[in-house]
Every structure is written in C-alpha cells, then in structure tokens.
Amino acid sequence: MTALKVEQLLTDPRSELGLVIVAGRAGIARRITVPRIQKPGLALTGFTEQLHPERVQVLGKAEIGYLAAQTEATRRTGLDNLIALNPACLVITRGLAAPPHLVTICEERGVALLTTPLSSSLFVERITKYLEQELAAATSVHGVLMDVLGVGILLLGKSGIGKSEAALDLVMRGHRLVADDIVDVKLRPPDTIFGSGSEIIKHHMEIRGLGIINIKDLFGVAAVRDTKKIELVMELVEWTDGEEYERLGVDDDRYPLLGIDVPHVRVPVRPGRSISSIIEVAARNQLLKFQGHFSARDFQDRLNRAIAEARPRDIVGDEVE
C-alpha cells in the first residue's frame, strides 16, 4: 500500500501547507494512507462511527469554537475519543490556539498536532491535491520518455536497441527529454498517466561510446522538462524477416500502465530507418487523433466506398457475322 509519513507534510515545500508542529513530535513517523481528509465535528460529540484511522483530521473554527463552549469534562471526553481513533495527525487551521488538553494528550499518545495559517477550505483543497499526487499508484519502467510536439511518448525496447540515440536526435530537432533509462510512472486519478525522471539521473542520458551526458547543460533548459503525461507508447523491436508488422494502422493497440490502456505502436528497427523521424510523425498522427482525425480509418472508408461504388465492366462478346 502506498503511504507517506506525516513528516513529509512538514518538510516538503511542494505541499504549500504552511504547517508548524505544536505537539506530539513523536507522531511525525505515522503513516497517511488515503488522500481523503476528515473534519471530526460529530466525533467530538461522541459519534465516531464515520471516523477512520490513518487519516488527517482537520479542526477548524467551528470545531475549536465548539470545544471552547463546552465544559472541561465534555471537552476532555471529546478529545479523548478523537485521539483513541488513531488519526494520522491533527491540523488546526487559521492559526487558532490549540486547547491545552489537546496538546497534552497528543504528547502523551504520540499524535502530531500541527497548525496552519490557511483557512480550512484552502487547506483541505491543497492537502487533498498533494496527497492524491503522492499516494497515487506508481511504478517504474525501463525506457525513455520524450515530449514530442506536446505529445508524451514513452519509448520501450530491449537494452541497446537505440532508444537513447533516437531520443538524442529528437532533442537536437528541438523536442524535450523527460527521462532516460528509468521512467517513474504515476497514475493521476481517474485515468491519467504521468511520467518523470528519477531525481538522481534526471536530465541525464547514457549514450554508448560517449557515456553519461547532461542534456540540460548541453542544450539548455528548453530541452528538458520534469514531468509529462504519457499519451503514446512506442515499442522499438528488432526487424525480423517474415514477421508481420502493422501496415495500415486501422486497429488501435493498447499498452497497460497501472491499469490504464495507453495507445501503443510497435516499430521495427533496422539499418537505414530514421527512427526519430518515425517518432516525430507518430506524434503528429497522434495529435490528429486527438482532434478526431484517423488517417488510416479515413483511407479505409474511402477505399470501401470506392469498392462499393465500382461497377462491373460490360462484357462484350465477339461480334458474329
């Protein structure tokens, strides 16, 4: 199961949550496993059936106001019930002061108590978006990811078939490298697949005979990008005489990535074929498909109409005198 620690909410600047820890520092190692956020309003009154463990619980102006209006005994009971449900952490919004008993019990139970200056609505919006990205299904594939004319193309194929060389040629034509060798793939709900490069080897490429080169340093910042939606998978395969390859392109093949079927084409590689040109044309063709124009299908439709409209030739017998 994908999970992240509460500590990441505090240390990752991409979250833009403005969180500060107030109590329960031992709880920053707790896991967050789902992106859904809860506001435990009813739980503070004793109704805890809908509260789930390992989720971020948000206490806003309404919750803090309710606690301030209760007697000390009622306030303690409500907070004890909340902590007993094993939340991932508690966050108080608007920079409101934490009730003293909440600080004490968070320290005792090892539950991180955080505050943020953001309003509840803005905080929930930001943390939900952040958690959806961080907790999304993910995998890694061996390949090269390129941004070609705005189309994210994932190049696959066995080692040494020429993926990196084709990608380098594309960079020299003005296209952009996203990742070489290892592509980190994430599902962005509901059905979008994004790829990025590993932090260690990002913007680098291995060219046999040259070694490791830095595309960003060689060609500039415009030659790279950090992440890209994967819209086409191109598999480079060795040309084998006698094997059938797609020649019309009428049927749409699909490649499964994290449960999502991505358009897929197999391109045979042999000396003399300009693979980078084929990739570029595939990107242009995919752009046409996005607009509803399928060249192969249009050609097949015209061919079928021409066959249907053809008339048999008149058969003229020999003239007999």
N, C-alpha and C positions, 0 to 999 in steps of 0.2 A: 504493500500500500504506500502511495506517495505521501510524504509528510514533511513538514518543516518545523523547526524549533521556534519558540516564542522569541528567542534571542535575535533571530533574523529580522523580526519586525522592528527591533531597536537599532540594528546595525546597518541594514540595507538602505542606502539613500534613495533607491528607486521607489521605495514604498511611499514616500512623501506623506508619512503619517504624523510626524512630529511627536513621537512618543517619548515619554520620560518615565522611568521606573520609580515608584514610590515605596513599594514594599514587596516582600516575597522574592528577592533576587534568586533564591534557590529554584524558583519555578520557571526561570527562563529556558531551562532544558526541556520543559514539557512540549509535547508534540501537538501540532494542529493538523488535522487530517481531512477536514472538509472546508470549503470556502464559504459556507453559509454562516452568517452572523446572527446572534440572538440578542434580544433585549429582554431581560428577565423580570419584566414588570410584575406579572402574576405570580412568579416564583417567590417573590419577596412577601407575598401574602399567604404563601403556603401551598399554592397549586404548582407543583413541579413536574407534572407528567409530561409536558411537552418540551422540557429542557433536556439537552443531550450533552454527554461528556465530550471532552476534547474539542470544544468549540469556543470561539472568542465571545465573551459576554460583555455587552456594552451597557453602561449605566449613564444615562443622560440626565437632563434637567428634571424630567418627570420622576425618574427613579430616585435621584438624590433628594428631590423635594418631598417625595412620599416618605422616605426614611426619616427625614428631619422632622416630619409631622407626627411620627409615632412615638410611643413611649419607649424607654430604654429596653424593656423586656421584649417588646414586639420587634424592635429594630434588631436586637441580637438574634432572635429566633429566625427572622427572615434572612439575615446574612449567613447564619449557620447553615440553614437549609440550602442556600445557594452554593456555598463552598463545598458542602457534602456531595454535590453532584459532579465534582471533579472537573471543573472547567479548564480549558487550556490556559486562559488568563482572563483578567478583568480589566476593562478600559473605561475610565471616567472621561467623558467628553467636556468640552467648553472650559477646560482648566479648572473645573469645580473641585472644591476641597473634599477629600475622602473622609467618610465617617471614621472616627478613631477606632471603633471596634473592628471595622473592616481592615484597617491597617494591621491591627494586632492579629486577627485570625489569619490573614494572608501570610504574615511572617511565620506563624505557628504551623500552618499547613503547607507551606512552600508553594503558594499560588502567586504568580506575578501580578501585582497591581500596578497598572500603568495609567498615565493621564495624557491627554492631548488637548491642545487649544482649539481643535476643529469642532464644528458643530456635529451633532450625532448623524445627521443626514449625509454631510460631506464625508465624515469619517467612514461610515458604512459603505458609501459608494466607492471610496478609494481602496479600502482594505478588501472589499469583495473582488474588485478588479484585480488587485495584486495577488490575492490568494488563488483566484481562478487561473492566473498565468503560472504561478509557482507550483500549484498542485495538479496541474494538467498532466494527463498521461504523456509519457515521454519515452524515447528510445534513441539509440544511435545507430547510424548506418555507415558503411564504408562507401564513400562516393565523393562527388564534387557537386556543390550547389552554386548555380550561377543565376544572376539577374540579366536576362537577355531581352532587351526591348520591353522591359517591365514584366516579363513572364519569368516566374521562378522555375528553373529547370534543374532537376536532380539527375546527374549523370551517374549511372551504375555500370558495373562491369568488373571482370576479374582484374587483379593487380597486373599492371604493365600493359594494358590494352590501349592506353593513350588518353585516359580521361583528363589528366592534368595538362597534357600537351594541348588538347583541344581547348581546355579552359584558358590556358595562357594565350592561345591565338585569339580567343574571344575577347580577352582583356585588351589585347593590342588593337582590336577593332572598336574599342570603346565601351564594351559591356563590363559588368561588375561581378567580382568574386565575392561570394558569401562564405563558403567553407570549402576546404580541400582535405581529402583523406577521411576525416571523421566529421560527419554532419549530425548535430544534435537536433532531433525532431520532436516537436511538441504538438499536442492536439489543443487547439483553442476552441472550446465549445461554441456551437454544437458540432460543426463539421469542417473546421478549417485547420489545415496542417501548416505549421511554420518550421523552418529550418534555420539553424545558426551554427557558427563555428565554435569549437572548444576555446575557452579562454586562453589556454596555453599556446595553441598553434593558430589562433585567429589571424587572418590576413597573410598567412604564410602558405607557401606551396612547394611541393617537392618535385623537382624536375630531374629525372635520371640523367646523370652526366654532369649536371650543374650542382645538385644538392638542394638545400633549402633556400628559397628566396622570399623576400618580403614584398608582396605586391603593393602594399600601401606606400612603402618607401620608394619603390621603383617607378610607380605610375601615378602616385598621388592619391589623395583621399577619395577622389571621384571614382576610383577604380575598384572600391570595395564598399560593402555595406554589412551591417551586423546581423540582420535577420531578413528573411524573405518568405512569403507564402509559397509553398510548393504547389505548382499548378500543372506540371508535366514531369513524368519520369521517363527518361531516355536511357535504355539499356544498350550498351555497346557490346556486341558479340562478335567473335571471330567468324569471318566468311568461310562457309563450308560448302564446297561444290555438291550439288544435288539436294541441298536443303531448301525448302520453300520459305520465302520471306514475303512479307506483306507488300503487295504491288499496287493495290487500289486504295487502301486506307478507308474503306467504307465502314468496316466494323470498328467500334471503339473498344480497344483493350483497356483493362484496368489493373492497377497495381495497388495492393492493400498496404496502407500505412496507418497503424494504430486504429484499425477498424474502419478507416475511410478509404474508399476506392478512388485513386487518383489516375487520370488519363496516362496511358503507358504506350510507348512505342519501342520496338527493337530495331536497332540499326546495325547491319553487318559492317564490319571494318575490314578493309583490305587496302594494300598499297595503291595509291592514286586517287583514293576517295578523300575529298575535303570534308572531314567530319565537322569542323567548325562552321562551314557554310551550310551543311545539312541541319545543324543545331539551330542556326540563325533562321533558316527557312521554316523549321518546325515551330519556332517561336512566333513567327509571322502568321503561320497557319493556325496556331492556337488562338491568336488574337482574333482572327476571322471567326473561329468557332465561338468565341465569347460573344460575338455580335450576331450569332445565328447563321453564319455562312459556312457550310460544309462543302468544300470544293469537290471531294470525291463523291459525295452523295448527289450533288448537283449534276456532276458529269454522268453518273449512273442514271439519274432521272431523265436527262436529255437523251441518253443512249436508248433507254427503254421506250421513250416516246417515239424516237426515230424508227425503232424496230416495229412498234405497233402501227405507225402510220405508213409504213412501207407497203407498196402494192406489188403483187407478183407480176413478173414480166409477162406480157402477152406472148403466148406460144404460137408461132406462125408456122404452119406445115408447108411442106414443099408444094409449089403450085403444079397441079397435074393438068396437062392439056388433054 
